[in-house]
Amino acid sequence: MNLKEMQELINSCEDSKAEILSKMNDLSPILGSDSAGQITQQYASLKEEYDRYSYRIDTIREIMDKTIKTGRPSLGIGKTVKITLPEEEWTKISQIIEAGQAASVADYFRQLHQNQCQ
């Protein structure tokens, strides 16, 4: 089941909960006058069904939270660095990036660091 299908299922469960809640609200005013207990049983049954839908929604949301992966995987701890270089050096770095040897300025300096550490 993909995320879209999970969301559609949540929406369907939410609609069902709303219908059940409406029925429960209709029964609430007459609960006390139910001498045979049928309305009370019906209300309890609706409450159980409502709780089952709530549980399903919570379970699906937990699965979605575990499934959703936002952004790219972390490469490490990010820190802001300001580097001053002559214009010619920035031009060389830009050419390296344009040639596809680095994905970005950050990637260029990451590669430079990795090469120094080897």
Backbone as XML, in Angstrom:
<?xml version="1.0"?>
<chain id="A" units="angstrom">
  <residue number="1" name="MET">
    <atom name="N" x="0.861" y="-1.171" z="0.000"/>
    <atom name="CA" x="0.000" y="0.000" z="0.000"/>
    <atom name="C" x="0.908" y="1.236" z="0.000"/>
  </residue>
  <residue number="2" name="ASN">
    <atom name="N" x="0.675" y="2.143" z="-0.940"/>
    <atom name="CA" x="1.497" y="3.346" z="-0.996"/>
    <atom name="C" x="0.893" y="4.447" z="-0.122"/>
  </residue>
  <residue number="3" name="LEU">
    <atom name="N" x="1.615" y="5.563" z="-0.008"/>
    <atom name="CA" x="1.184" y="6.643" z="0.882"/>
    <atom name="C" x="-0.158" y="7.232" z="0.468"/>
  </residue>
  <residue number="4" name="LYS">
    <atom name="N" x="-0.381" y="7.345" z="-0.844"/>
    <atom name="CA" x="-1.653" y="7.897" z="-1.322"/>
    <atom name="C" x="-2.814" y="6.995" z="-0.903"/>
  </residue>
  <residue number="5" name="GLU">
    <atom name="N" x="-2.638" y="5.690" z="-1.063"/>
    <atom name="CA" x="-3.684" y="4.746" z="-0.667"/>
    <atom name="C" x="-3.917" y="4.789" z="0.842"/>
  </residue>
  <residue number="6" name="MET">
    <atom name="N" x="-2.848" y="4.949" z="1.606"/>
    <atom name="CA" x="-2.994" y="5.059" z="3.066"/>
    <atom name="C" x="-3.788" y="6.300" z="3.424"/>
  </residue>
  <residue number="7" name="GLN">
    <atom name="N" x="-3.499" y="7.422" z="2.755"/>
    <atom name="CA" x="-4.223" y="8.660" z="3.041"/>
    <atom name="C" x="-5.689" y="8.520" z="2.660"/>
  </residue>
  <residue number="8" name="GLU">
    <atom name="N" x="-5.967" y="7.857" z="1.538"/>
    <atom name="CA" x="-7.354" y="7.624" z="1.129"/>
    <atom name="C" x="-8.077" y="6.763" z="2.162"/>
  </residue>
  <residue number="9" name="LEU">
    <atom name="N" x="-7.388" y="5.773" z="2.712"/>
    <atom name="CA" x="-7.981" y="4.931" z="3.743"/>
    <atom name="C" x="-8.263" y="5.737" z="5.008"/>
  </residue>
  <residue number="10" name="ILE">
    <atom name="N" x="-7.343" y="6.605" z="5.371"/>
    <atom name="CA" x="-7.563" y="7.478" z="6.533"/>
    <atom name="C" x="-8.795" y="8.352" z="6.292"/>
  </residue>
  <residue number="11" name="ASN">
    <atom name="N" x="-8.882" y="8.935" z="5.094"/>
    <atom name="CA" x="-10.034" y="9.792" z="4.780"/>
    <atom name="C" x="-11.345" y="9.012" z="4.872"/>
  </residue>
  <residue number="12" name="SER">
    <atom name="N" x="-11.340" y="7.780" z="4.364"/>
    <atom name="CA" x="-12.528" y="6.935" z="4.427"/>
    <atom name="C" x="-12.899" y="6.628" z="5.879"/>
  </residue>
  <residue number="13" name="CYS">
    <atom name="N" x="-11.890" y="6.316" z="6.689"/>
    <atom name="CA" x="-12.132" y="6.042" z="8.115"/>
    <atom name="C" x="-12.667" y="7.284" z="8.826"/>
  </residue>
  <residue number="14" name="GLU">
    <atom name="N" x="-12.123" y="8.443" z="8.479"/>
    <atom name="CA" x="-12.595" y="9.697" z="9.091"/>
    <atom name="C" x="-14.063" y="9.942" z="8.728"/>
  </residue>
  <residue number="15" name="ASP">
    <atom name="N" x="-14.434" y="9.668" z="7.464"/>
    <atom name="CA" x="-15.832" y="9.824" z="7.045"/>
    <atom name="C" x="-16.736" y="8.872" z="7.833"/>
  </residue>
  <residue number="16" name="SER">
    <atom name="N" x="-16.286" y="7.634" z="7.989"/>
    <atom name="CA" x="-17.066" y="6.652" z="8.749"/>
    <atom name="C" x="-17.219" y="7.087" z="10.202"/>
  </residue>
  <residue number="17" name="LYS">
    <atom name="N" x="-16.139" y="7.608" z="10.783"/>
    <atom name="CA" x="-16.209" y="8.090" z="12.167"/>
    <atom name="C" x="-17.224" y="9.220" z="12.290"/>
  </residue>
  <residue number="18" name="ALA">
    <atom name="N" x="-17.254" y="10.110" z="11.305"/>
    <atom name="CA" x="-18.196" y="11.235" z="11.345"/>
    <atom name="C" x="-19.638" y="10.733" z="11.296"/>
  </residue>
  <residue number="19" name="GLU">
    <atom name="N" x="-19.900" y="9.730" z="10.455"/>
    <atom name="CA" x="-21.246" y="9.151" z="10.378"/>
    <atom name="C" x="-21.638" y="8.495" z="11.705"/>
  </residue>
  <residue number="20" name="ILE">
    <atom name="N" x="-20.705" y="7.753" z="12.275"/>
    <atom name="CA" x="-20.975" y="7.074" z="13.547"/>
    <atom name="C" x="-21.227" y="8.095" z="14.639"/>
  </residue>
  <residue number="21" name="LEU">
    <atom name="N" x="-20.407" y="9.140" z="14.669"/>
    <atom name="CA" x="-20.568" y="10.176" z="15.694"/>
    <atom name="C" x="-21.930" y="10.850" z="15.569"/>
  </residue>
  <residue number="22" name="SER">
    <atom name="N" x="-22.382" y="11.059" z="14.343"/>
    <atom name="CA" x="-23.701" y="11.650" z="14.126"/>
    <atom name="C" x="-24.790" y="10.749" z="14.699"/>
  </residue>
  <residue number="23" name="LYS">
    <atom name="N" x="-24.677" y="9.445" z="14.451"/>
    <atom name="CA" x="-25.647" y="8.495" z="14.999"/>
    <atom name="C" x="-25.611" y="8.487" z="16.524"/>
  </residue>
  <residue number="24" name="MET">
    <atom name="N" x="-24.389" y="8.556" z="17.078"/>
    <atom name="CA" x="-24.248" y="8.571" z="18.540"/>
    <atom name="C" x="-24.896" y="9.829" z="19.116"/>
  </residue>
  <residue number="25" name="ASN">
    <atom name="N" x="-24.702" y="10.960" z="18.445"/>
    <atom name="CA" x="-25.301" y="12.217" z="18.912"/>
    <atom name="C" x="-26.823" y="12.159" z="18.850"/>
  </residue>
  <residue number="26" name="ASP">
    <atom name="N" x="-27.360" y="11.457" z="17.836"/>
    <atom name="CA" x="-28.811" y="11.297" z="17.742"/>
    <atom name="C" x="-29.352" y="10.470" z="18.905"/>
  </residue>
  <residue number="27" name="LEU">
    <atom name="N" x="-28.567" y="9.494" z="19.345"/>
    <atom name="CA" x="-29.010" y="8.616" z="20.434"/>
    <atom name="C" x="-28.808" y="9.238" z="21.820"/>
  </residue>
  <residue number="28" name="SER">
    <atom name="N" x="-27.869" y="10.150" z="21.953"/>
    <atom name="CA" x="-27.526" y="10.710" z="23.271"/>
    <atom name="C" x="-28.721" y="11.246" z="24.049"/>
  </residue>
  <residue number="29" name="PRO">
    <atom name="N" x="-29.600" y="12.040" z="23.425"/>
    <atom name="CA" x="-30.708" y="12.603" z="24.218"/>
    <atom name="C" x="-31.682" y="11.563" z="24.762"/>
  </residue>
  <residue number="30" name="ILE">
    <atom name="N" x="-31.754" y="10.390" z="24.140"/>
    <atom name="CA" x="-32.738" y="9.397" z="24.590"/>
    <atom name="C" x="-32.117" y="8.239" z="25.367"/>
  </residue>
  <residue number="31" name="LEU">
    <atom name="N" x="-30.831" y="8.347" z="25.681"/>
    <atom name="CA" x="-30.170" y="7.262" z="26.420"/>
    <atom name="C" x="-30.812" y="7.005" z="27.779"/>
  </residue>
  <residue number="32" name="GLY">
    <atom name="N" x="-31.127" y="8.050" z="28.501"/>
    <atom name="CA" x="-31.686" y="7.902" z="29.845"/>
    <atom name="C" x="-33.086" y="7.325" z="29.856"/>
  </residue>
  <residue number="33" name="SER">
    <atom name="N" x="-33.808" y="7.456" z="28.753"/>
    <atom name="CA" x="-35.193" y="6.971" z="28.731"/>
    <atom name="C" x="-35.307" y="5.563" z="28.155"/>
  </residue>
  <residue number="34" name="ASP">
    <atom name="N" x="-34.214" y="4.897" z="28.025"/>
    <atom name="CA" x="-34.169" y="3.565" z="27.399"/>
    <atom name="C" x="-34.384" y="2.491" z="28.458"/>
  </residue>
  <residue number="35" name="SER">
    <atom name="N" x="-35.622" y="2.100" z="28.646"/>
    <atom name="CA" x="-35.922" y="1.124" z="29.695"/>
    <atom name="C" x="-35.479" y="-0.283" z="29.322"/>
  </residue>
  <residue number="36" name="ALA">
    <atom name="N" x="-35.523" y="-0.639" z="28.042"/>
    <atom name="CA" x="-35.155" y="-1.993" z="27.631"/>
    <atom name="C" x="-33.652" y="-2.120" z="27.420"/>
  </residue>
  <residue number="37" name="GLY">
    <atom name="N" x="-32.956" y="-1.037" z="27.343"/>
    <atom name="CA" x="-31.512" y="-1.070" z="27.177"/>
    <atom name="C" x="-31.047" y="-1.233" z="25.741"/>
  </residue>
  <residue number="38" name="GLN">
    <atom name="N" x="-31.989" y="-1.260" z="24.791"/>
    <atom name="CA" x="-31.609" y="-1.437" z="23.391"/>
    <atom name="C" x="-30.809" y="-0.229" z="22.868"/>
  </residue>
  <residue number="39" name="ILE">
    <atom name="N" x="-31.230" y="0.936" z="23.223"/>
    <atom name="CA" x="-30.540" y="2.141" z="22.757"/>
    <atom name="C" x="-29.151" y="2.210" z="23.384"/>
  </residue>
  <residue number="40" name="THR">
    <atom name="N" x="-29.074" y="1.839" z="24.645"/>
    <atom name="CA" x="-27.774" y="1.826" z="25.324"/>
    <atom name="C" x="-26.833" y="0.834" z="24.646"/>
  </residue>
  <residue number="41" name="GLN">
    <atom name="N" x="-27.349" y="-0.346" z="24.297"/>
    <atom name="CA" x="-26.532" y="-1.339" z="23.596"/>
    <atom name="C" x="-26.112" y="-0.828" z="22.215"/>
  </residue>
  <residue number="42" name="GLN">
    <atom name="N" x="-27.054" y="-0.196" z="21.525"/>
    <atom name="CA" x="-26.761" y="0.348" z="20.201"/>
    <atom name="C" x="-25.692" y="1.430" z="20.310"/>
  </residue>
  <residue number="43" name="TYR">
    <atom name="N" x="-25.809" y="2.280" z="21.320"/>
    <atom name="CA" x="-24.833" y="3.351" z="21.537"/>
    <atom name="C" x="-23.452" y="2.750" z="21.836"/>
  </residue>
  <residue number="44" name="ALA">
    <atom name="N" x="-23.415" y="1.714" z="22.683"/>
    <atom name="CA" x="-22.145" y="1.066" z="23.037"/>
    <atom name="C" x="-21.519" y="0.411" z="21.808"/>
  </residue>
  <residue number="45" name="SER">
    <atom name="N" x="-22.354" y="-0.174" z="20.969"/>
    <atom name="CA" x="-21.860" y="-0.791" z="19.738"/>
    <atom name="C" x="-21.270" y="0.262" z="18.799"/>
  </residue>
  <residue number="46" name="LEU">
    <atom name="N" x="-21.950" y="1.387" z="18.681"/>
    <atom name="CA" x="-21.439" y="2.484" z="17.853"/>
    <atom name="C" x="-20.124" y="3.021" z="18.418"/>
  </residue>
  <residue number="47" name="LYS">
    <atom name="N" x="-20.050" y="3.115" z="19.737"/>
    <atom name="CA" x="-18.825" y="3.603" z="20.379"/>
    <atom name="C" x="-17.658" y="2.667" z="20.093"/>
  </residue>
  <residue number="48" name="GLU">
    <atom name="N" x="-17.902" y="1.353" z="20.151"/>
    <atom name="CA" x="-16.850" y="0.378" z="19.836"/>
    <atom name="C" x="-16.385" y="0.519" z="18.388"/>
  </residue>
  <residue number="49" name="GLU">
    <atom name="N" x="-17.349" y="0.693" z="17.485"/>
    <atom name="CA" x="-17.017" y="0.854" z="16.074"/>
    <atom name="C" x="-16.212" y="2.143" z="15.856"/>
  </residue>
  <residue number="50" name="TYR">
    <atom name="N" x="-16.635" y="3.201" z="16.535"/>
    <atom name="CA" x="-15.923" y="4.481" z="16.462"/>
    <atom name="C" x="-14.483" y="4.313" z="16.944"/>
  </residue>
  <residue number="51" name="ASP">
    <atom name="N" x="-14.299" y="3.606" z="18.040"/>
    <atom name="CA" x="-12.962" y="3.374" z="18.593"/>
    <atom name="C" x="-12.092" y="2.532" z="17.651"/>
  </residue>
  <residue number="52" name="ARG">
    <atom name="N" x="-12.712" y="1.557" z="16.968"/>
    <atom name="CA" x="-11.968" y="0.736" z="15.998"/>
    <atom name="C" x="-11.449" y="1.593" z="14.851"/>
  </residue>
  <residue number="53" name="TYR">
    <atom name="N" x="-12.300" y="2.488" z="14.352"/>
    <atom name="CA" x="-11.853" y="3.384" z="13.277"/>
    <atom name="C" x="-10.731" y="4.302" z="13.767"/>
  </residue>
  <residue number="54" name="SER">
    <atom name="N" x="-10.860" y="4.792" z="14.991"/>
    <atom name="CA" x="-9.812" y="5.652" z="15.560"/>
    <atom name="C" x="-8.494" y="4.895" z="15.651"/>
  </residue>
  <residue number="55" name="TYR">
    <atom name="N" x="-8.559" y="3.638" z="16.079"/>
    <atom name="CA" x="-7.360" y="2.803" z="16.176"/>
    <atom name="C" x="-6.739" y="2.581" z="14.802"/>
  </residue>
  <residue number="56" name="ARG">
    <atom name="N" x="-7.593" y="2.283" z="13.805"/>
    <atom name="CA" x="-7.086" y="2.094" z="12.438"/>
    <atom name="C" x="-6.362" y="3.334" z="11.947"/>
  </residue>
  <residue number="57" name="ILE">
    <atom name="N" x="-6.970" y="4.485" z="12.165"/>
    <atom name="CA" x="-6.357" y="5.740" z="11.720"/>
    <atom name="C" x="-5.010" y="5.950" z="12.396"/>
  </residue>
  <residue number="58" name="ASP">
    <atom name="N" x="-4.967" y="5.732" z="13.708"/>
    <atom name="CA" x="-3.705" y="5.902" z="14.440"/>
    <atom name="C" x="-2.637" y="4.942" z="13.926"/>
  </residue>
  <residue number="59" name="THR">
    <atom name="N" x="-3.028" y="3.695" z="13.662"/>
    <atom name="CA" x="-2.086" y="2.692" z="13.166"/>
    <atom name="C" x="-1.554" y="3.077" z="11.788"/>
  </residue>
  <residue number="60" name="ILE">
    <atom name="N" x="-2.447" y="3.495" z="10.909"/>
    <atom name="CA" x="-2.024" y="3.888" z="9.556"/>
    <atom name="C" x="-1.090" y="5.092" z="9.627"/>
  </residue>
  <residue number="61" name="ARG">
    <atom name="N" x="-1.408" y="6.044" z="10.486"/>
    <atom name="CA" x="-0.540" y="7.230" z="10.620"/>
    <atom name="C" x="0.838" y="6.850" z="11.145"/>
  </residue>
  <residue number="62" name="GLU">
    <atom name="N" x="0.896" y="5.903" z="12.070"/>
    <atom name="CA" x="2.197" y="5.433" z="12.570"/>
    <atom name="C" x="3.007" y="4.806" z="11.442"/>
  </residue>
  <residue number="63" name="ILE">
    <atom name="N" x="2.345" y="3.992" z="10.628"/>
    <atom name="CA" x="3.028" y="3.368" z="9.488"/>
    <atom name="C" x="3.502" y="4.435" z="8.511"/>
  </residue>
  <residue number="64" name="MET">
    <atom name="N" x="2.650" y="5.429" z="8.258"/>
    <atom name="CA" x="3.036" y="6.503" z="7.336"/>
    <atom name="C" x="4.243" y="7.271" z="7.873"/>
  </residue>
  <residue number="65" name="ASP">
    <atom name="N" x="4.243" y="7.539" z="9.177"/>
    <atom name="CA" x="5.368" y="8.264" z="9.769"/>
    <atom name="C" x="6.674" y="7.504" z="9.606"/>
  </residue>
  <residue number="66" name="LYS">
    <atom name="N" x="6.603" y="6.174" z="9.720"/>
    <atom name="CA" x="7.806" y="5.360" z="9.558"/>
    <atom name="C" x="8.205" y="5.248" z="8.095"/>
  </residue>
  <residue number="67" name="THR">
    <atom name="N" x="7.221" y="5.358" z="7.195"/>
    <atom name="CA" x="7.461" y="5.195" z="5.766"/>
    <atom name="C" x="8.024" y="6.463" z="5.134"/>
  </residue>
  <residue number="68" name="ILE">
    <atom name="N" x="7.521" y="7.602" z="5.585"/>
    <atom name="CA" x="7.910" y="8.871" z="4.967"/>
    <atom name="C" x="9.351" y="9.198" z="5.330"/>
  </residue>
  <residue number="69" name="LYS">
    <atom name="N" x="10.136" y="9.381" z="4.307"/>
    <atom name="CA" x="11.521" y="9.786" z="4.497"/>
    <atom name="C" x="11.671" y="11.112" z="3.765"/>
  </residue>
  <residue number="70" name="THR">
    <atom name="N" x="11.909" y="12.159" z="4.509"/>
    <atom name="CA" x="12.006" y="13.461" z="3.884"/>
    <atom name="C" x="13.453" y="13.846" z="3.656"/>
  </residue>
  <residue number="71" name="GLY">
    <atom name="N" x="13.697" y="14.447" z="2.509"/>
    <atom name="CA" x="15.035" y="14.933" z="2.201"/>
    <atom name="C" x="16.017" y="13.823" z="1.912"/>
  </residue>
  <residue number="72" name="ARG">
    <atom name="N" x="17.218" y="14.222" z="1.648"/>
    <atom name="CA" x="18.268" y="13.249" z="1.379"/>
    <atom name="C" x="18.849" y="12.765" z="2.699"/>
  </residue>
  <residue number="73" name="PRO">
    <atom name="N" x="19.517" y="11.628" z="2.691"/>
    <atom name="CA" x="20.120" y="11.146" z="3.930"/>
    <atom name="C" x="21.193" y="12.121" z="4.425"/>
  </residue>
  <residue number="74" name="SER">
    <atom name="N" x="21.335" y="12.219" z="5.696"/>
    <atom name="CA" x="22.315" y="13.120" z="6.282"/>
    <atom name="C" x="23.736" y="12.673" z="5.948"/>
  </residue>
  <residue number="75" name="LEU">
    <atom name="N" x="24.565" y="13.635" z="5.582"/>
    <atom name="CA" x="25.969" y="13.346" z="5.304"/>
    <atom name="C" x="26.835" y="13.604" z="6.528"/>
  </residue>
  <residue number="76" name="GLY">
    <atom name="N" x="26.261" y="14.206" z="7.530"/>
    <atom name="CA" x="27.006" y="14.541" z="8.736"/>
    <atom name="C" x="26.401" y="15.776" z="9.390"/>
  </residue>
  <residue number="77" name="ILE">
    <atom name="N" x="27.204" y="16.441" z="10.180"/>
    <atom name="CA" x="26.761" y="17.642" z="10.878"/>
    <atom name="C" x="27.014" y="18.845" z="9.977"/>
  </residue>
  <residue number="78" name="GLY">
    <atom name="N" x="25.993" y="19.656" z="9.764"/>
    <atom name="CA" x="26.131" y="20.845" z="8.928"/>
    <atom name="C" x="26.619" y="22.029" z="9.741"/>
  </residue>
  <residue number="79" name="LYS">
    <atom name="N" x="27.597" y="22.723" z="9.207"/>
    <atom name="CA" x="28.102" y="23.941" z="9.839"/>
    <atom name="C" x="28.278" y="24.989" z="8.760"/>
  </residue>
  <residue number="80" name="THR">
    <atom name="N" x="27.997" y="26.219" z="9.100"/>
    <atom name="CA" x="28.155" y="27.310" z="8.156"/>
    <atom name="C" x="29.614" y="27.746" z="8.139"/>
  </residue>
  <residue number="81" name="VAL">
    <atom name="N" x="30.164" y="27.855" z="6.929"/>
    <atom name="CA" x="31.560" y="28.246" z="6.760"/>
    <atom name="C" x="31.610" y="29.362" z="5.729"/>
  </residue>
  <residue number="82" name="LYS">
    <atom name="N" x="32.343" y="30.406" z="6.028"/>
    <atom name="CA" x="32.531" y="31.483" z="5.063"/>
    <atom name="C" x="33.987" y="31.436" z="4.605"/>
  </residue>
  <residue number="83" name="ILE">
    <atom name="N" x="34.176" y="31.326" z="3.283"/>
    <atom name="CA" x="35.514" y="31.224" z="2.721"/>
    <atom name="C" x="35.727" y="32.387" z="1.760"/>
  </residue>
  <residue number="84" name="THR">
    <atom name="N" x="36.825" y="33.084" z="1.943"/>
    <atom name="CA" x="37.178" y="34.170" z="1.036"/>
    <atom name="C" x="38.302" y="33.686" z="0.128"/>
  </residue>
  <residue number="85" name="LEU">
    <atom name="N" x="38.032" y="33.729" z="-1.176"/>
    <atom name="CA" x="39.012" y="33.320" z="-2.188"/>
    <atom name="C" x="39.050" y="34.383" z="-3.276"/>
  </residue>
  <residue number="86" name="PRO">
    <atom name="N" x="40.164" y="34.450" z="-3.984"/>
    <atom name="CA" x="40.200" y="35.368" z="-5.124"/>
    <atom name="C" x="39.166" y="34.963" z="-6.174"/>
  </residue>
  <residue number="87" name="GLU">
    <atom name="N" x="38.726" y="35.908" z="-6.979"/>
    <atom name="CA" x="37.717" y="35.668" z="-8.016"/>
    <atom name="C" x="38.115" y="34.522" z="-8.935"/>
  </residue>
  <residue number="88" name="GLU">
    <atom name="N" x="39.404" y="34.436" z="-9.271"/>
    <atom name="CA" x="39.859" y="33.370" z="-10.182"/>
    <atom name="C" x="39.600" y="31.987" z="-9.592"/>
  </residue>
  <residue number="89" name="GLU">
    <atom name="N" x="39.785" y="31.839" z="-8.277"/>
    <atom name="CA" x="39.555" y="30.542" z="-7.623"/>
    <atom name="C" x="38.074" y="30.173" z="-7.665"/>
  </residue>
  <residue number="90" name="TRP">
    <atom name="N" x="37.201" y="31.156" z="-7.431"/>
    <atom name="CA" x="35.763" y="30.892" z="-7.501"/>
    <atom name="C" x="35.365" y="30.510" z="-8.928"/>
  </residue>
  <residue number="91" name="THR">
    <atom name="N" x="36.015" y="31.125" z="-9.905"/>
    <atom name="CA" x="35.753" y="30.784" z="-11.305"/>
    <atom name="C" x="36.159" y="29.341" z="-11.578"/>
  </residue>
  <residue number="92" name="LYS">
    <atom name="N" x="37.318" y="28.931" z="-11.062"/>
    <atom name="CA" x="37.768" y="27.548" z="-11.245"/>
    <atom name="C" x="36.800" y="26.562" z="-10.595"/>
  </residue>
  <residue number="93" name="ILE">
    <atom name="N" x="36.338" y="26.915" z="-9.406"/>
    <atom name="CA" x="35.388" y="26.047" z="-8.701"/>
    <atom name="C" x="34.091" y="25.944" z="-9.508"/>
  </residue>
  <residue number="94" name="SER">
    <atom name="N" x="33.616" y="27.051" z="-10.033"/>
    <atom name="CA" x="32.402" y="27.045" z="-10.857"/>
    <atom name="C" x="32.576" y="26.179" z="-12.092"/>
  </residue>
  <residue number="95" name="GLN">
    <atom name="N" x="33.763" y="26.233" z="-12.709"/>
    <atom name="CA" x="34.025" y="25.412" z="-13.893"/>
    <atom name="C" x="34.036" y="23.921" z="-13.533"/>
  </residue>
  <residue number="96" name="ILE">
    <atom name="N" x="34.578" y="23.594" z="-12.379"/>
    <atom name="CA" x="34.591" y="22.200" z="-11.922"/>
    <atom name="C" x="33.158" y="21.701" z="-11.730"/>
  </residue>
  <residue number="97" name="ILE">
    <atom name="N" x="32.335" y="22.553" z="-11.155"/>
    <atom name="CA" x="30.929" y="22.183" z="-10.935"/>
    <atom name="C" x="30.208" y="22.035" z="-12.270"/>
  </residue>
  <residue number="98" name="GLU">
    <atom name="N" x="30.421" y="22.988" z="-13.177"/>
    <atom name="CA" x="29.775" y="22.926" z="-14.493"/>
    <atom name="C" x="30.213" y="21.700" z="-15.283"/>
  </residue>
  <residue number="99" name="ALA">
    <atom name="N" x="31.446" y="21.257" z="-15.067"/>
    <atom name="CA" x="31.964" y="20.074" z="-15.762"/>
    <atom name="C" x="31.422" y="18.782" z="-15.147"/>
  </residue>
  <residue number="100" name="GLY">
    <atom name="N" x="30.714" y="18.901" z="-14.029"/>
    <atom name="CA" x="30.124" y="17.725" z="-13.405"/>
    <atom name="C" x="31.046" y="16.985" z="-12.458"/>
  </residue>
  <residue number="101" name="GLN">
    <atom name="N" x="32.193" y="17.578" z="-12.141"/>
    <atom name="CA" x="33.128" y="16.921" z="-11.225"/>
    <atom name="C" x="32.726" y="17.111" z="-9.768"/>
  </residue>
  <residue number="102" name="ALA">
    <atom name="N" x="31.820" y="18.051" z="-9.528"/>
    <atom name="CA" x="31.255" y="18.276" z="-8.192"/>
    <atom name="C" x="29.806" y="18.718" z="-8.400"/>
  </residue>
  <residue number="103" name="ALA">
    <atom name="N" x="28.960" y="18.348" z="-7.479"/>
    <atom name="CA" x="27.539" y="18.683" z="-7.620"/>
    <atom name="C" x="27.226" y="20.108" z="-7.191"/>
  </residue>
  <residue number="104" name="SER">
    <atom name="N" x="28.044" y="20.657" z="-6.311"/>
    <atom name="CA" x="27.805" y="21.999" z="-5.775"/>
    <atom name="C" x="29.090" y="22.495" z="-5.129"/>
  </residue>
  <residue number="105" name="VAL">
    <atom name="N" x="29.045" y="23.734" z="-4.656"/>
    <atom name="CA" x="30.207" y="24.284" z="-3.956"/>
    <atom name="C" x="30.475" y="23.459" z="-2.694"/>
  </residue>
  <residue number="106" name="ALA">
    <atom name="N" x="29.418" y="23.118" z="-1.988"/>
    <atom name="CA" x="29.581" y="22.303" z="-0.771"/>
    <atom name="C" x="30.193" y="20.946" z="-1.116"/>
  </residue>
  <residue number="107" name="ASP">
    <atom name="N" x="29.723" y="20.353" z="-2.212"/>
    <atom name="CA" x="30.258" y="19.063" z="-2.633"/>
    <atom name="C" x="31.732" y="19.198" z="-3.024"/>
  </residue>
  <residue number="108" name="TYR">
    <atom name="N" x="32.096" y="20.284" z="-3.661"/>
    <atom name="CA" x="33.502" y="20.520" z="-4.041"/>
    <atom name="C" x="34.392" y="20.518" z="-2.790"/>
  </residue>
  <residue number="109" name="PHE">
    <atom name="N" x="33.984" y="21.296" z="-1.787"/>
    <atom name="CA" x="34.803" y="21.379" z="-0.573"/>
    <atom name="C" x="34.770" y="20.070" z="0.219"/>
  </residue>
  <residue number="110" name="ARG">
    <atom name="N" x="33.656" y="19.344" z="0.160"/>
    <atom name="CA" x="33.580" y="18.040" z="0.814"/>
    <atom name="C" x="34.587" y="17.081" z="0.164"/>
  </residue>
  <residue number="111" name="GLN">
    <atom name="N" x="34.637" y="17.088" z="-1.176"/>
    <atom name="CA" x="35.596" y="16.238" z="-1.897"/>
    <atom name="C" x="37.030" y="16.646" z="-1.584"/>
  </residue>
  <residue number="112" name="LEU">
    <atom name="N" x="37.262" y="17.941" z="-1.528"/>
    <atom name="CA" x="38.605" y="18.451" z="-1.236"/>
    <atom name="C" x="39.050" y="17.955" z="0.143"/>
  </residue>
  <residue number="113" name="HIS">
    <atom name="N" x="38.150" y="18.032" z="1.098"/>
    <atom name="CA" x="38.446" y="17.583" z="2.465"/>
    <atom name="C" x="38.717" y="16.069" z="2.481"/>
  </residue>
  <residue number="114" name="GLN">
    <atom name="N" x="37.877" y="15.303" z="1.788"/>
    <atom name="CA" x="38.046" y="13.847" z="1.763"/>
    <atom name="C" x="39.388" y="13.475" z="1.133"/>
  </residue>
  <residue number="115" name="ASN">
    <atom name="N" x="39.781" y="14.178" z="0.087"/>
    <atom name="CA" x="41.063" y="13.893" z="-0.550"/>
    <atom name="C" x="42.235" y="14.224" z="0.367"/>
  </residue>
  <residue number="116" name="GLN">
    <atom name="N" x="42.095" y="15.259" z="1.171"/>
    <atom name="CA" x="43.159" y="15.653" z="2.111"/>
    <atom name="C" x="43.300" y="14.635" z="3.238"/>
  </residue>
  <residue number="117" name="CYS">
    <atom name="N" x="42.196" y="13.996" z="3.593"/>
    <atom name="CA" x="42.193" y="13.050" z="4.721"/>
    <atom name="C" x="42.664" y="11.660" z="4.332"/>
  </residue>
  <residue number="118" name="GLN">
    <atom name="N" x="42.801" y="11.387" z="3.057"/>
    <atom name="CA" x="43.181" y="10.037" z="2.622"/>
    <atom name="C" x="44.669" y="9.842" z="2.654"/>
  </residue>
</chain>
